[in-house]
Every structure is written in structure tokens, then in C-alpha cells.
Amino acid sequence: MAKNLTRIYLGTCGAAAEAGLQPTQLPLDGFRIKTADGALFLAGRDSQGDPLDGSTTMAGTLFAVYHLLQ
């Protein structure tokens, strides 16, 4: 495997935790976008449920993706 590969991590995962991202410490629907060691991290405060149904579902990771795409 090549060493120069770029990886993209979405949401809470072991790699995000190792990079120092702790979405549970963010405000409701908050998110962080971070680059480290050739990787891009998009992590936010999320909860179970459909974020598009108008409920109180937290969707921080989704908002991080929206922010990046803008």
C-alpha cells in the first residue's frame, strides 16, 4: 500500500479519537474539521435518528460534510 494515500474519516471512530477529536464535547449539532497525518477528519455531535425528518436528531457530522462541500 502506498504511503501517500489520503484518508477521509467521517464521524466518531478510533482514528478520530487518536487525532484528538471528541464530538461528545461539542455543542449540539457542533462539528470539527481537521487534517492530520495525511488524513481529513469530519466529526460532529450526532445522535440516532433521521436528521432530515425535522426532529431533534443531532447531525453534526452531516453539517461538517455540508460545510466542506460549500
N, C-alpha and C positions, 0 to 999 in steps of 0.2 A: 504494500500500500504506500502511495506517495506521501511524503511528509508535508507537502504544501497544500493539502486539502483544506478547504474551509468548511466548517460545520455550522449548522444553524440549529439552535435548541429552542424549542417552544415550551413555555410553561415550566412548572416545577419538575425538576429532575435532579439526579445526582450531580451531573455536570454543572448545573446552575448553582447548586448548593456549594460545590467546590469553588466556584467563581465568586462566592460571597453574596449571592442573591438570596434573599429571604422574603418572598412575596407576602408571607403572613404578617410581616412588619409594615406593609404598605397600607395606605388608607383604602377605603372601599373603592373598588374598580381601579386602583392605582397600578402602575406598571413601571418597569425599568427596562431600558435597552442598553446593553453593554457589549463591548468587544473585549476579548481577552484570549491570548494564546491562539490566534488564528480562528477564533470562533465568534459567532454572533449569538447573543442571548436575548430573547424576548420573553420576559416573565412578568406575570401580573397576579394580582389577588383575584382568585376565582372561587366559584362555588358550583355545586351541582345544579343542573337545570339548563333550560334553553334561554340564552341571553337575549334572544330576539323576540320573545313572547310578551314583553312588556312587564315581566315580573321583577322581583327584587334580586334576581340572579346576578352575582358579581362576575364581570367579564374582563378583568384587567389584561389578560394575555391577548384577548381579541382586540382590545383597544391599542395595545402595543403594536400589533400587526397593522391595524388601520393607520396608526401614526407613521410607521415606517413606509407604508405604501403612499402616503401623501407626499 
